[in-house]
Amino acid sequence: MKMARSMVLVSSDPISMQLGAQEVFQALQDQIKAFGLEDEISLTMVGDVGRHDALPLVIVYPEAVIYGPVTPEKVPYLVEEHLYKGRIAEELVASVRELSGRIAWLHARKGTLPAEQRIVLRRAGIIDPTSIEEYILHDGYMALGKVLTSMTPEEVIEEVKKSGLRGRGGAGFPTGSKWGFVAREKSDKKYIICNADESEPGTFKDRLILEGDPHSMIEAMAIAGYAVGADEGYIYVRGEYLLAQERLKKAIQDAHEMGFLGKNIFGTDFNFEIHIHAGAGAYICGEETALIESIEGKRGQPRSRPPYPTTFGLWGKPTVINNVETLANIPPIINNGADWYRSFGTPSSPGTKVYTVLGNVNVTGLIEVPMGITLREVIAIYAKGMKDGSNFKLAQTGGSSGSIIPASLQDTPMDFDSYAKAGVSLGSGALLICNEDTCVVDLAKVLLNFFRVESCGKCNPCRIGSQRAWEMLDKISKGQASLSDLDKLAELSENLYMLSNCGLGQTAGTPLRDILNYFRAEVEAHIRLKICPAGVCKMEEMIPQP
């Protein structure tokens, strides 16, 4: 199947439809056919793209050019100039001043849709993941050869720093800085660990990378090993990912046979080995120090920090721990340069981000988009709108440890700094899109139930706090709570964040904070009126106190 070189979107919100969007769509369809471009141009309609005076809109990717208002009479010129001759039809471009802030920002942003702009997933679904030959044909191990033969370890770290790559596991810590910390440590042994224990509910992005492009992990880990002075690495894989484990094992074996692992790689004095370690299903082992404990054969519980893994990691040695998606960015950064990488995304959060889109939308699945895209764009363009024409209410980001994002923040750029300024977090990459039939109390109750079950029990704030929070939410969902319980929930949220030993307990209070900040009226309706506005919670009679 030939991949489309351009994608054309026609706005189809109610106002656009009244102004002739359907006729514009039909005219585009006819003209694309007339120029024989059916196999090269993807044409579709998209929902709400912001209210302004330029409707109906026609948006053309990969240039992200916005035309509007467009009438059927203007379509032949637009198709001939832009889609056939490859020149932007300047006369038809919508004025930035007429657009909303979000659309104006989209107009200025360079980039395209994930089908043409994949960095992390550039090979997934394209090559045979069991064939090292196909990986090599698609620039595989070129970056490793480059760093070993023409770059010093210091130059590799500096290039990663310049790229601005930040950890894609949720925390967003600068990758180059982490590598630099380990490189500066004096030790007879250092380790590289790939955190592939993808246990956040609703997240499966790392699985696709591991199953579709396993050699990319091997190449990236070897590059990291060379940069920091490590000669051994571990891939800690979620136990349920059996196919990923199988393909990683074969990739390691093939890399050994080809000389990309083992002794004297690329004829240099650099040696590197990789081992596979399967987890046993504990969510807590996604936390890096608990993961280290698990590899060492101990119970998976987080360590107290400091010291951090960069100084005291696996078996007490300096250790780099990176997420799968983070590592998948390394070879393309080395091959193409830091400036190339910074051309994607935002200045503070360069590159792309892989998301799993789930919930009440028409199209679910995996997307790779530039950092800084908005929820509105994800829903309207990639998820093809809300299911059954329902209204967007909230999004839960990053699995259980992410934030509950209200509709009022759907135009906030999805990057680490913009979300932090808005008081929410981006998380690891899961986007659960919910409509008005979702009850925030029920959602928070489900999330706190997950945390109380998955708590390792090492520290009291998490073990007891998550249980108490779930009990209060259960009372609220049954109409048995009082307004004073909301103050207790707010206090619990703060204590979980301040006093818990690791990220599990620290983020367990996030749902409590978010529903009180953004949906307090709905929560109070359960208490004051004994009703669930979404019709989800089953109200019960108040139990009389003895």
C-alpha positions in Angstrom: 0.0 0.0 0.0 1.4 3.4 -1.0 1.8 5.9 1.8 0.0 9.2 1.3 2.4 12.1 0.9 -0.1 14.7 2.1 -3.2 14.7 4.3 -6.0 17.2 3.8 -8.4 17.9 6.6 -11.7 19.8 6.2 -13.4 21.3 9.3 -16.8 19.7 10.0 -18.0 21.4 13.1 -21.7 22.6 12.9 -20.8 26.1 11.8 -18.5 24.8 9.1 -21.2 22.5 7.8 -23.7 25.4 7.7 -21.1 27.4 5.6 -20.7 24.6 3.0 -17.9 22.3 4.4 -19.5 19.3 2.8 -19.5 21.0 -0.6 -15.8 21.9 -0.1 -15.0 18.3 0.8 -16.8 17.1 -2.4 -15.0 19.6 -4.5 -11.6 18.6 -3.1 -12.5 14.9 -3.7 -13.4 15.7 -7.4 -10.3 17.8 -8.0 -7.9 15.3 -6.4 -9.3 12.7 -8.7 -9.1 15.0 -11.7 -5.4 15.5 -11.1 -4.8 11.8 -10.5 -3.7 12.2 -6.9 -6.0 9.7 -5.2 -3.1 7.5 -4.2 -1.0 10.4 -2.9 -3.5 12.5 -1.0 -5.5 11.4 2.1 -8.7 13.4 2.5 -10.8 13.4 5.6 -13.1 15.6 7.7 -12.2 16.7 11.2 -14.4 18.0 14.0 -13.9 21.0 16.3 -10.7 23.0 15.5 -11.5 26.1 17.4 -14.1 28.8 16.8 -13.0 31.8 14.6 -14.0 33.7 11.5 -12.3 31.6 8.8 -14.6 28.6 8.5 -14.7 26.3 6.7 -11.1 25.5 7.1 -8.8 23.2 5.0 -5.6 22.1 6.7 -2.9 20.5 4.6 -0.1 18.4 6.2 2.9 17.9 6.3 3.2 21.7 5.9 0.5 22.4 8.5 -0.9 25.1 6.2 -4.3 26.4 7.2 -6.6 27.7 4.4 -9.8 29.5 5.1 -12.5 30.4 4.6 -12.6 28.0 1.6 -15.5 27.8 -0.8 -16.0 25.2 -3.6 -14.9 27.8 -6.1 -11.5 28.2 -4.5 -10.8 24.5 -4.4 -9.4 24.0 -8.0 -6.8 26.7 -7.4 -5.9 25.2 -4.0 -5.5 21.7 -5.4 -3.5 22.8 -8.4 -1.1 25.1 -6.5 -0.5 23.2 -3.3 -1.2 19.5 -3.9 -0.2 19.3 -7.6 2.5 21.9 -8.0 3.7 21.9 -4.4 3.4 25.6 -3.9 1.5 27.2 -1.0 -1.6 29.1 -2.2 -0.7 32.2 -0.3 -3.9 34.0 -1.4 -6.1 31.5 0.4 -4.1 31.1 3.7 -6.2 32.0 6.7 -5.1 35.1 8.5 -3.4 34.3 11.8 -5.1 37.3 13.4 -8.5 35.7 12.7 -7.6 32.4 14.3 -7.7 31.3 17.9 -4.4 31.2 19.9 -4.3 27.4 19.5 -4.8 27.4 15.8 -2.4 30.3 15.3 0.2 28.2 17.2 -0.6 25.2 15.0 -0.1 27.3 11.9 3.4 28.4 13.1 4.4 24.9 14.1 6.4 22.9 11.6 5.7 19.2 11.2 3.3 16.6 9.9 1.2 13.7 10.9 2.7 10.6 12.5 2.5 8.6 9.2 5.2 10.8 7.7 7.0 12.0 10.9 7.9 9.0 13.0 11.1 9.0 15.0 10.6 6.4 17.7 8.2 4.3 15.6 10.0 4.9 12.2 10.6 1.2 11.6 7.8 -0.4 13.5 5.5 -2.1 11.1 7.9 -1.4 8.2 10.6 -4.0 8.8 10.6 -7.6 9.9 11.5 -7.3 13.6 13.1 -10.7 13.5 15.5 -9.8 10.7 18.7 -8.0 11.6 19.4 -7.6 7.9 16.3 -5.5 7.5 17.2 -3.4 10.5 20.7 -2.8 9.0 19.1 -1.8 5.6 17.1 0.9 7.5 20.2 2.6 8.9 20.4 0.1 11.8 23.7 0.2 13.8 24.8 3.2 11.8 24.7 5.4 14.9 26.6 2.8 17.0 29.3 2.7 14.3 29.5 6.5 14.1 30.0 7.0 17.9 32.6 4.2 18.1 34.7 5.3 15.2 34.4 9.1 15.1 33.1 10.4 18.4 34.4 10.5 22.0 32.2 9.6 24.9 32.1 13.2 25.9 30.9 14.2 22.4 28.1 11.7 22.5 26.9 13.0 25.8 27.1 16.6 24.6 25.1 15.7 21.5 22.3 14.2 23.6 22.4 17.2 25.9 22.1 19.6 22.9 19.2 17.6 21.6 17.1 18.5 24.7 15.9 14.9 24.9 13.9 14.4 28.2 12.9 11.1 29.7 9.7 9.7 28.3 8.8 7.6 31.3 6.9 10.4 32.9 9.4 12.5 34.9 10.9 14.3 31.9 14.4 14.4 33.4 17.1 15.5 30.8 18.7 12.4 29.4 22.1 13.9 28.6 22.4 15.2 32.2 21.7 11.7 33.6 24.3 10.2 31.3 26.8 12.9 32.4 26.3 12.1 36.1 27.2 8.5 35.5 30.1 9.3 33.2 31.7 11.4 35.9 31.6 8.7 38.5 34.8 6.7 39.1 34.0 3.0 39.3 35.4 -0.3 38.0 31.9 -1.2 36.8 28.9 0.6 35.5 25.5 -0.6 34.1 22.9 0.5 31.6 19.3 -0.6 32.3 16.4 -0.3 29.9 13.1 0.1 31.9 10.6 -1.9 29.9 8.4 -2.7 32.8 5.4 -1.0 31.2 2.8 -1.5 33.8 0.8 1.8 33.7 -2.8 0.9 32.9 -3.7 1.8 29.4 -0.1 2.1 28.2 1.3 -0.1 25.5 3.7 2.2 23.5 6.9 0.5 24.7 5.5 -2.9 23.8 5.1 -1.8 20.2 8.7 -0.6 20.1 10.1 -3.8 21.6 8.0 -6.0 19.4 8.4 -4.0 16.2 12.0 -2.7 16.5 13.9 -4.7 19.1 17.4 -3.9 17.7 16.8 -0.2 18.4 17.1 -1.0 22.1 20.3 -2.9 21.7 21.9 -0.1 19.6 20.8 2.6 22.0 22.0 0.8 25.1 25.4 0.1 23.5 25.7 3.8 22.6 24.8 4.7 26.2 27.3 2.2 27.5 30.1 3.7 25.4 29.1 7.2 26.5 29.3 6.6 30.2 31.9 3.8 30.4 29.6 0.8 31.0 30.2 -2.6 29.5 27.0 -4.4 30.6 23.3 -3.8 30.4 19.9 -5.2 31.4 16.5 -5.0 29.8 13.9 -5.4 32.5 10.8 -6.5 30.5 7.2 -6.8 31.8 6.6 -10.4 32.5 3.4 -10.5 30.3 5.3 -9.3 27.3 6.3 -12.8 26.0 6.6 -11.8 22.3 8.8 -8.8 23.2 11.0 -11.1 25.3 11.3 -13.6 22.5 12.2 -11.0 19.9 14.7 -9.3 22.2 16.4 -12.6 22.8 16.7 -13.3 19.1 17.9 -9.7 18.4 20.6 -10.1 21.1 21.7 -13.4 19.6 21.8 -12.0 16.0 23.7 -8.9 17.2 26.3 -11.1 18.8 26.7 -13.1 15.6 27.1 -9.9 13.5 29.6 -8.4 16.0 27.4 -5.6 17.3 27.5 -7.0 20.8 30.3 -8.8 22.7 34.0 -8.0 22.4 35.7 -5.4 20.3 32.6 -4.0 18.6 33.3 -2.4 15.2 37.0 -3.4 15.7 37.4 -1.1 18.7 38.3 -1.9 22.3 34.6 -1.3 23.3 32.9 -4.4 24.8 29.2 -4.6 25.7 26.8 -7.4 26.8 23.0 -7.3 27.3 20.8 -9.5 29.5 17.0 -9.9 29.6 15.3 -9.9 33.0 11.5 -10.6 33.1 9.4 -9.0 35.8 6.7 -10.8 37.7 3.8 -8.4 37.3 4.4 -5.9 40.2 3.5 -2.3 39.2 6.0 -1.0 41.8 8.9 -2.4 39.8 8.4 0.3 37.2 10.0 2.6 39.8 13.7 2.5 39.0 15.1 1.6 42.4 12.5 -1.1 43.0 13.5 -2.4 39.5 17.1 -2.6 40.6 16.2 -4.5 43.8 14.2 -6.9 41.6 17.2 -7.6 39.3 19.3 -8.2 42.3 16.9 -10.9 43.4 15.3 -9.0 46.3 11.7 -8.0 46.9 10.7 -5.2 44.5 10.6 -2.2 46.9 11.9 1.3 46.3 15.1 2.4 48.0 15.4 5.5 50.0 17.0 8.3 48.0 19.7 9.7 48.0 21.9 8.0 47.0 20.5 7.9 43.5 21.1 5.1 40.9 23.5 7.4 39.0 26.0 6.9 41.9 24.7 3.8 43.7 22.6 1.7 41.4 22.7 -2.0 40.3 24.9 -3.9 42.9 26.0 -0.6 44.2 27.5 0.6 41.0 26.8 3.8 38.9 23.8 3.0 36.7 21.9 4.7 33.9 18.2 3.8 33.8 16.2 4.9 30.7 12.7 4.2 29.5 12.2 2.3 26.2 10.8 5.3 24.4 13.7 7.5 25.6 16.3 5.1 24.3 14.6 4.7 21.0 15.3 8.4 20.3 19.1 8.0 20.7 20.1 6.5 17.3 18.2 9.0 15.2 19.7 11.9 17.3 23.2 10.6 16.7 22.5 10.0 13.0 20.8 13.3 12.2 22.2 15.6 14.9 20.8 17.6 17.8 19.6 20.5 15.6 17.5 18.2 13.5 15.9 16.7 16.6 15.1 20.1 18.0 13.2 21.0 14.9 10.4 18.9 16.3 8.3 19.7 19.3 8.8 22.8 21.5 11.9 24.6 22.6 11.7 23.1 26.2 10.5 19.7 25.1 11.9 18.8 21.7 11.1 15.7 19.7 8.0 13.6 19.5 5.9 11.7 22.0 4.1 8.4 21.6 0.6 8.2 23.0 -1.9 5.4 23.4 -5.4 6.9 22.8 -8.2 5.1 24.5 -11.8 5.9 25.7 -14.9 7.5 24.2 -13.4 8.4 20.8 -14.0 7.1 17.3 -10.5 5.9 16.7 -8.3 4.4 19.4 -4.7 3.2 19.2 -1.1 4.4 19.1 0.1 7.8 17.7 3.4 9.5 17.5 3.1 13.3 17.4 5.3 16.4 18.1 5.6 17.4 21.7 3.4 20.4 22.3 0.3 19.2 20.4 -3.0 19.8 22.2 -5.6 17.5 23.5 -8.1 19.1 21.2 -5.9 18.3 18.2 -5.4 14.7 19.3 -9.1 14.2 19.7 -10.2 16.0 16.5 -7.5 15.0 14.1 -6.1 11.7 15.3 -9.0 10.1 17.2 -11.5 11.4 14.6 -13.7 13.1 17.3 -15.7 12.0 20.2 -17.8 8.8 19.9 -21.5 9.2 19.0 -21.1 13.0 19.0 -20.7 13.2 22.7 -19.0 16.1 24.5 -15.4 15.9 25.8 -15.3 16.1 29.6 -11.8 15.1 30.7 -8.7 13.1 29.9 -6.7 11.0 32.2 -3.1 11.2 31.2 -0.2 8.8 31.8 -2.0 5.8 33.3 -2.9 5.8 36.9 -0.1 8.1 37.9 -1.0 10.9 35.6 -3.4 13.8 35.9 -7.1 14.3 35.3 -7.3 17.0 32.6 -10.5 19.1 32.4 -11.9 20.4 29.1 -10.7 23.9 30.1 -7.1 22.7 29.5 -7.6 20.9 26.2 -5.8 23.8 24.4 -2.7 23.7 26.6 0.3 22.4 24.7 1.2 18.9 25.8 4.8 19.3 26.8 6.5 18.9 30.2 6.8 22.6 31.0 3.4 23.8 29.8 1.6 21.1 31.7 3.6 21.8 34.8 2.7 25.5 34.7 -1.0 24.4 34.4 -0.6 22.3 37.5 -1.0 18.9 35.8 1.4 16.3 34.5 2.0 14.6 31.2 2.7 11.2 32.5 4.1 8.2 30.5 1.9 8.4 27.4 -1.6 7.0 28.0 -4.6 9.2 27.1 -7.9 8.0 28.4 -10.5 10.3 26.7 -13.8 10.5 28.6 -17.2 12.0 27.8 -19.9 13.4 30.0 -21.1 10.0 31.1 -17.9 9.6 33.1 -18.2 10.3 36.9 -15.1 11.8 38.3 -15.7 10.3 41.7 -16.0 6.8 40.2 -12.9 7.4 38.1 -10.9 8.6 41.2 -12.2 5.6 43.1 -10.9 3.2 40.5 -7.5 4.8 40.4 -7.2 4.8 44.2 -8.2 1.2 44.3 -5.4 0.4 41.9 -2.9 2.3 44.1 -3.9 0.6 47.3 -3.6 -2.8 45.7 -0.3 -2.1 44.1 1.4 -0.4 47.0 4.4 -2.4 48.1 3.6 -1.5 51.8 7.1 -0.3 52.7 6.0 3.1 53.9 3.0 4.0 56.0 1.8 7.2 54.1 1.3 5.2 51.0 0.0 1.9 52.5 -2.5 3.5 54.8 -3.1 6.8 53.0 -4.2 5.1 49.7 -6.6 2.8 51.7 -8.1 5.7 53.6 -8.5 7.8 50.4 -10.3 4.9 48.7 -12.6 4.5 51.7 -13.6 8.2 51.6 -14.3 8.0 47.9 -16.4 4.9 48.4 -18.5 6.9 51.0 -18.9 9.8 48.6 -19.9 7.5 45.7 -22.7 6.1 48.0 -23.9 9.4 49.2 -22.7 8.7 52.8 -20.0 11.4 53.1 -20.0 14.9 54.5 -18.4 18.0 53.2 -15.8 17.7 55.9 -14.5 14.6 54.1 -13.4 16.8 51.2 -11.1 18.7 53.5 -9.7 15.3 54.7 -9.2 14.2 51.0 -7.3 17.4 50.2 -5.1 16.8 53.3 -4.5 13.2 52.3 -3.5 14.2 48.8 -0.9 16.6 50.2 0.4 14.0 52.8 0.7 11.3 50.1 2.8 13.6 48.0 5.0 15.0 50.8 5.6 11.9 52.9 5.5 8.8 50.6 8.8 7.1 49.9 8.5 6.8 46.1 6.5 7.9 43.1 3.7 5.5 43.5 2.6 7.1 46.8 3.5 10.6 45.7 1.2 10.4 42.7 -1.6 8.4 44.4 -3.1 11.7 45.6 -3.1 13.3 42.2 -6.7 12.1 41.3 -7.9 13.6 44.7 -6.3 16.9 44.0 -7.6 17.1 40.4 -11.2 16.3 41.1 -11.3 18.8 44.0 -9.6 21.5 41.8 -11.6 21.0 38.6 -14.8 19.1 39.4 -15.6 20.1 43.0 -19.2 20.9 42.2 -19.8 17.4 40.8 -18.1 15.8 43.9 -20.3 18.0 46.2 -23.4 16.9 44.4 -22.8 13.4 45.7 -22.7 14.8 49.2 -25.2 17.6 49.2 -27.9 16.3 46.8 -27.2 12.6 47.1 -27.1 12.3 43.3 -24.4 11.3 40.8 -24.7 13.9 37.9 -23.3 11.3 35.5 -25.7 8.6 36.7 -22.9 6.2 37.4 -22.7 5.9 41.2 -25.4 4.0 43.0 -26.5 6.2 45.9 -27.4 4.4 49.2 -29.3 5.6 52.2 -27.2 7.2 55.0 -26.2 4.6 57.5 -27.4 6.0 61.0 -24.6 6.3 63.5 -25.1 4.6 66.8 
